[in-house]
Amino acid sequence: MKHIPGADPELVLLNHYYEELDRIALSDMTRSEINELLEKLGFYKKAQAEDEVPEEFRFSPAKDSPFKDAPPYKSATSSLATENESNAGVKHTDL
């Protein structure tokens, strides 16, 4: 969470590369509606503040991406990764 004084509250969903996936305005929502939204998105909520966070949620707070059926985000780095994967079986002698 990042509090920005004077800005309307928004939930910004990022991927593991900190690329923005979605932005949801929260200013017209109540606390219970926001909690329902987070639950719908699959975010884990501890029952008690002192409870441990399960391992599967430590680096990714949501269970499943709500965008899993959408086409993957295409960035410059993803095209490089695809190119590197296609060349994975090629043995390089110049290294």
N, C-alpha and C positions, 0 to 999 in steps of 0.2 A: 504494500500500500504506500502510495505517495500522496501526501496531503499538499494541495496547491491552494493557498488562500485566495478567495474570490472566484475560483473556477467552479463550474458546475461539476458535481460528482459523476464520475464515469467508471465503469468496470472495463478495463482494457485487457483483453486476452492476448497473450504472447505465446509463441512457440519456444522451443529450446534454444533457438538462435536469437531470441528477443525481437523477432519480427512480429509485427502486429497482425493478429488474425481477425479480431473483431473489437468493436467499441460499443458499449451499451450504456445509455444515459440512465442514471439512477435518481435524478432529482425529483421525479414524480412518483417514486416508489416508496412504500413504507418499509420499515425494518423487516417485517415479516415477509413482505413480497421479495425483498432482496435475499433473505435467507432461503425462500422457496426457489428463487432463480439459481442460487449457488448450488442447492441440492439437485435441481434439474440438470445443471451442467456437470454434476458428478463430483463436486468438490467434497473432500473429507472434512467432517466436523467432529472434533473431540467432544466426548461427553463431559469431561471435566478438564479444566485448564492444565492440571498436572499430569494428565494421561499422555502416554507415549504416542507418537505418530507412527502408524504402520510403515514398514520399509517401502512398500510399493507407492506410498504417497510422499516420500521424502524429497524427491526431485521433481515430481509432477503432481501438483495438488489435485487434479481432476482424474477420475477413474478412466474415462474414455473421452476422446476429443469429440465435441459436437460437430466437428467438421470432417469426421472420418470418411464420410461418403462423398465429400466434395473433392474436386480435382486438387492435387497437391499444389501448394504455392510454388511457383517457379521463380527462383532467384538466380543471380549470377553464380553464387556458390553451389547451388544445387546442380546446375549444368556442368560445373567442373567436377562435382562428385560423380555424376553419371559418366562423364568422360573417363575419369580415373577408374571407375568400376569396370567399364568396358575394356580397359587396357590392363586389368588386373592379372590376366593370364600371360601377358607379354613379358618375357624376361629381358631386362635392360642390362646391357653390357657396359654402358657408359657410367655406371654408378660406382 
